[in-house]
Amino acid sequence: MTAASVRRQRPRIGQAVLYAVLVSLAVVYVFPFLVQIATSFKPDAEAAANAVSLWPQTWTFAAYDRLFTRSDFPLWFANSAVVTIAVTIGRVFFASLAGYALARLRFRGRGLVFALIVAVMAVPSVVLLIPKFLVLNQLGIYDSYAGMILPLLVDAAGVFIMKGFFESIPVSVEEQARIDGAGTFRVFWSVVLPMARPALVTIVILSFQGSWNELSHFIVSTQSPELTTLTKGVASLASGQLSQGTQYPVKLAAAAIMTIPVAVLFFVFQKHIMNTSEGAVKG
């Protein structure tokens, strides 16, 4: 074998090793999800005896039937959907407004306000649970949809992201709109906001995923069974609410259904996520 052929083979070997590593990492990442799906179709006894098998010996929809006919799972799903949609819309709107104000408007204390927002991002959410409960109770919105939704409508991370993106948009774009007679809100709504599509997609995904998977806030803001969300309901399943035994199929069936909305959201917005360089400056 000549030296030239050896040099040609080295990149191929390196590429093959890289692909092997990536495939191995992908298998490790996907394997628990495949186990989750497979176990949700197993009988209880088989799931307890062989929990990591990827092919059920006996296929059954008993776990899904139990979820939808012998539990409040449909109610939990509906509550989570209502709260998540309301919170996502609110966060996108308010984060965009606040981000634009901090990026473009000149007012006294602007730097202090932004510093406080950054400081809020550093505070662990668990520290705020008791104060949050006290405030909700004092305002009279404890154990209500208002108490579940209002505290989640504004997110410091969303404001931070939107401010940074708005600052990347040339001021000249807005000046041209103002020359044509547009006011501040009109410039924001009709000119700047459509150009912020990559940032808006990011906020939508983060807000949807965060509110859909939220648990601690709903624990301190509600107590009525009628307001139970998916996260609280699935947690009760994990503690053995429906019956005795491991209940692996029921728990994993509930977890599998919970992942569907977030997965669909990622697939829908995948193109926009990948094209994050698009937007700020267009001819």
C-alpha positions in Angstrom: 0.0 0.0 0.0 1.4 3.3 -1.1 1.7 6.4 1.1 -0.8 8.3 -1.1 -3.5 5.6 -0.6 -2.9 5.6 3.2 -3.4 9.4 3.2 -6.7 9.0 1.2 -8.0 6.3 3.6 -7.3 8.3 6.8 -10.2 10.8 6.3 -12.5 7.9 5.5 -11.6 6.1 8.7 -12.0 9.3 10.7 -15.4 9.9 9.1 -16.5 6.3 9.8 -15.4 6.6 13.5 -17.3 9.9 13.8 -20.5 8.4 12.3 -20.2 5.4 14.6 -19.9 7.7 17.6 -22.9 9.8 16.5 -25.0 6.7 15.9 -24.1 5.3 19.3 -25.1 8.6 21.0 -28.4 8.6 19.0 -29.2 5.1 20.1 -28.5 5.9 23.8 -30.7 9.0 23.5 -33.6 7.3 21.7 -33.6 4.0 23.5 -35.5 5.2 26.6 -38.2 6.7 24.4 -38.6 3.4 22.5 -38.8 1.5 25.7 -41.5 4.0 26.9 -43.6 3.4 23.8 -43.2 -0.4 23.8 -44.0 -0.7 27.5 -47.2 1.3 27.1 -48.6 -1.6 25.0 -47.6 -4.4 27.4 -49.7 -6.0 30.0 -48.8 -5.1 33.6 -47.2 -8.5 34.3 -45.0 -8.5 31.2 -44.0 -4.9 31.8 -42.9 -5.7 35.4 -41.0 -8.9 34.3 -39.2 -7.4 31.3 -39.4 -3.6 31.4 -36.8 -2.8 28.8 -38.0 -5.1 26.0 -38.6 -3.2 22.8 -41.2 -5.7 21.5 -44.2 -6.8 23.6 -45.0 -10.4 23.6 -48.6 -9.5 24.0 -49.9 -6.3 22.5 -52.7 -4.6 24.4 -54.3 -1.1 24.6 -55.4 -1.7 28.2 -53.2 1.1 29.5 -54.6 3.7 27.1 -58.1 2.4 27.8 -57.6 2.8 31.5 -56.3 6.3 31.0 -59.2 7.6 29.0 -62.1 5.7 30.6 -61.0 5.1 34.2 -59.2 8.3 35.1 -59.5 12.0 34.6 -56.8 12.1 32.0 -58.9 13.8 29.3 -59.7 16.6 31.9 -56.0 16.9 32.7 -55.1 17.2 29.1 -57.8 19.9 28.5 -56.6 21.9 31.4 -53.0 21.8 30.3 -54.0 22.7 26.7 -56.0 25.8 27.9 -53.2 27.0 30.2 -50.4 26.3 27.7 -52.1 28.1 24.8 -53.0 31.1 26.9 -49.5 31.4 28.4 -47.8 30.9 25.1 -49.8 33.7 23.4 -49.3 36.0 26.5 -45.6 35.4 26.7 -45.0 36.1 23.0 -47.0 39.3 23.2 -45.6 40.7 26.4 -42.0 39.5 25.8 -42.1 41.2 22.4 -43.4 44.5 23.8 -41.0 44.6 26.7 -38.0 43.5 24.5 -38.8 46.3 22.0 -39.2 48.9 24.7 -35.8 48.0 26.3 -34.1 47.9 22.9 -35.5 51.0 21.3 -37.2 53.4 23.7 -35.2 55.8 25.8 -36.5 56.3 29.3 -35.0 56.9 32.7 -34.1 53.7 34.5 -34.0 51.5 31.4 -30.6 50.0 32.4 -31.9 49.3 35.9 -35.0 47.5 34.6 -32.9 45.3 32.3 -30.5 44.5 35.2 -33.4 43.5 37.3 -34.7 41.2 34.6 -31.3 39.6 34.3 -31.2 39.2 38.1 -34.7 37.5 38.0 -33.3 34.9 35.6 -30.7 33.9 38.3 -33.3 33.3 41.0 -34.2 29.6 41.5 -37.9 29.2 40.9 -38.3 27.1 44.0 -37.4 30.1 46.1 -40.5 31.9 44.8 -43.1 29.2 45.5 -44.2 30.3 48.9 -44.3 34.1 48.0 -46.2 33.1 44.9 -48.8 31.2 46.9 -49.2 34.1 49.3 -49.7 36.7 46.5 -52.2 34.5 44.7 -54.2 33.9 47.9 -54.1 37.6 48.7 -55.3 38.6 45.3 -58.2 36.1 45.5 -57.2 34.2 42.4 -55.9 31.1 44.2 -57.3 27.8 42.8 -58.5 29.4 39.5 -57.5 29.6 35.9 -56.4 33.1 36.5 -54.0 32.0 39.2 -52.6 29.3 36.9 -52.1 31.6 33.9 -51.3 35.2 35.0 -48.1 34.5 36.9 -46.7 32.7 33.8 -47.5 35.4 31.2 -44.2 37.2 31.5 -40.9 35.4 31.3 -37.5 37.1 31.9 -35.7 34.9 29.5 -38.2 35.7 26.7 -37.7 39.5 27.3 -33.9 39.0 27.2 -34.1 37.1 23.9 -36.4 39.6 22.2 -34.4 42.6 23.3 -31.2 41.1 21.9 -32.9 40.3 18.5 -34.6 43.7 18.2 -31.2 45.4 18.8 -29.8 43.5 15.7 -32.4 45.1 13.4 -31.1 48.3 11.8 -32.7 51.5 13.1 -32.9 52.8 9.6 -35.8 50.4 8.9 -37.9 52.0 11.6 -36.9 55.5 10.6 -38.3 55.0 7.1 -41.6 53.9 8.6 -41.7 56.9 10.9 -41.1 59.2 7.9 -44.3 57.7 6.4 -46.2 58.7 9.5 -46.2 55.4 11.6 -46.4 55.7 15.3 -44.3 53.7 17.8 -46.7 50.8 18.2 -47.4 50.7 14.4 -43.7 50.5 13.8 -43.3 47.7 16.3 -46.4 45.7 15.1 -46.2 46.2 11.4 -42.5 46.6 10.7 -40.2 45.2 13.4 -42.2 42.3 14.7 -42.6 40.5 11.3 -38.8 40.7 11.0 -38.3 39.0 14.3 -39.8 35.6 13.2 -36.8 33.5 14.3 -36.9 35.0 17.8 -40.7 34.6 18.0 -40.4 30.9 17.0 -37.9 30.5 19.8 -40.2 32.1 22.3 -43.2 30.1 21.2 -41.3 26.8 21.6 -39.8 27.7 24.9 -43.1 29.0 26.3 -45.1 26.1 25.1 -42.7 23.5 26.4 -42.1 25.3 29.7 -45.8 25.8 30.5 -46.8 22.3 29.2 -44.2 20.7 31.5 -44.7 23.1 34.5 -45.5 21.4 37.8 -44.3 23.4 40.8 -46.4 26.5 39.9 -49.6 24.4 39.5 -48.9 22.7 42.9 -49.0 26.0 44.7 -51.7 27.7 42.6 -54.4 25.1 42.6 -55.9 22.4 44.8 -59.2 21.5 43.1 -59.3 18.2 41.1 -61.1 20.1 38.3 -58.0 22.2 37.7 -55.5 19.4 37.7 -53.0 19.6 34.8 -51.2 16.7 33.0 -48.1 17.1 35.1 -50.0 16.9 38.4 -52.2 14.1 37.1 -49.3 12.0 35.8 -47.5 12.6 39.1 -50.5 11.2 40.9 -50.4 8.1 38.6 -46.7 7.6 39.5 -47.8 7.4 43.2 -50.3 4.6 42.3 -53.6 6.3 42.0 -55.4 3.9 39.8 -54.5 0.5 41.2 -51.9 -1.5 43.0 -48.7 -2.8 41.3 -46.1 -1.1 39.2 -48.5 0.4 36.7 -45.6 0.8 34.2 -47.8 0.7 31.1 -50.3 3.3 32.4 -47.5 5.7 33.6 -45.5 5.4 30.4 -48.7 5.6 28.2 -49.5 8.9 29.9 -45.9 10.1 29.5 -46.0 9.2 25.8 -49.2 11.1 25.2 -47.7 14.1 27.0 -44.7 14.2 24.6 -46.9 14.4 21.5 -47.8 18.1 21.5 -44.3 19.3 22.1 -43.0 16.9 19.4 -45.5 18.2 16.9 -44.5 21.7 17.7 -40.9 21.0 17.0 -41.7 19.3 13.7 -44.0 22.2 12.6 -41.4 24.9 13.4 -38.3 22.8 12.4 -37.7 24.8 9.2 -37.9 28.1 11.0 -35.6 26.9 13.8 -33.0 25.8 11.3 -33.2 29.1 9.4 -32.5 31.3 12.4 -30.1 33.5 10.4 -33.1 34.6 8.3 -34.8 37.9 9.0 -33.1 40.9 10.4 -31.9 42.5 7.2 -33.8 42.0 4.0 -33.4 44.0 0.8 
